Amino acid sequence: MSRHPASLDRRYCSELIRKRVSDLKATPIEIRWHNDLPVYASEPFLRTAGKEYGWIGGADEAGRLRCILPYIVIRKPALRMVRFQTEVVPVEQELSVEEEHAFLNSAVEYLRSTGVDMIMPGTNAAVFRTYPDGAVAAPYGTLIKDLNQSEDSLMKEIHSTFRYNIRRAIREGVQVKEGLEYLDTSYALIADTLKRSGQAFKKYYDFKKAILALGEQVKILVAEQEGMCQGCMVAPFSEYAAYTWYCGSRPEPVIGAMHLLHWEAMCRFRQMAVKRFNFQGVRIDPDQGSKQEGILNFKSRFGGSLLRGYAWKYSFCPLKFAAYAVAMRLLKGGDVVDVEHHKLASAGT
């Protein structure tokens, strides 16, 4: 039986695409950070996040670097875990989802060869468009505000209630200030905010060390009224993006203080030619009335675009992977993948 020429063409093209994608190979590469890459990929940041760290590069069959993936290695007793610090970052041109999938498969095989026990879920800035074969995954996302527009356009995107709160805070004398002199105050606000949610914060020494290591690539901003700090934001940045790394507030801040703080941060980063403002992680379709829904609503009302993707983890040693899962359930009720994994089935993924 003869086949239709168009069918042959489609099959031939599909084979070429699969061949091209499969040739995207992951290998360790030298860290060569510049301002057009995420600040979380920079060596100063990676060095403070883990004693072992590096970049995995994805190269095509011509040897051209197509993407990078920064990571650290976290050591616990008898356990070595990899954690990714960002999403897969394309170099020069975008990757297709198929190429990213092939790269992640190759990256997993490289990491397997290094003897690590597992890949744990990435930071809340690491939202992947796909995940490798054999991973345990869950829907995850982040909200990103495009700063390549006028301040008027940025403000118009913000929910009317938030715009009112920003104006109200200004009328009540709230001012946004910045500087390293607010490091201690910010630490206290962040630690107290997390404590109210039943979470512990890192030690002061580690916090200060990370801030100082970032140098000019981080801003500490506070919203202040009559000498009293109402809230704070610690925001690492490069031209690629600014991130709401840590935020904290008093138990009952002046109404609008945190709205004004976020607005001022966006305006200041825009003036510095930063391309986007990343709100760092939200749950997809959180339960109505939950804390996670409140976080999503707060971030989304600043007018950013919801980037939907995945968080995922991977086992190289099933016994240690299971032990990690038990420990996370006991300590935190499970990691983000454990908690959100069921949504893949309900979404038909």
Buried (B, 14 or more C-beta within 10 A) or exposed (E): EEEEEEEEEEEEEEEEEEEBBBBBBBEEBEBEBEEEBBBBBBBBBBBBBBEBBBBBBBBBEEEEBBBBBBBBBBEEEEBBBBBBBBBBBBBEEEBBEBBBBBBBBBBBEEBEEEEBBBBBBBBBBBBBBBBBEEBBBBBBBBBBBBBEEEEEEBBEBBBEEBBBBBEBBBEBEBBBEBEEEBBEBBBBBBBBBBEEEEEEBBEEEEBBBBBEBBEEBBBBBBBBBEEEBBBBBBBBBBBBBBBBBBBBBBEEBBBBBBBBBBBBBBBBBBEEEBBBBBBBBBBBBBEEEEEBBEBBEBBBBBBBEBBBBBBBBBBBBEEBBEBBBEEBEEEEEBBBBBBBBEBBEEEEE
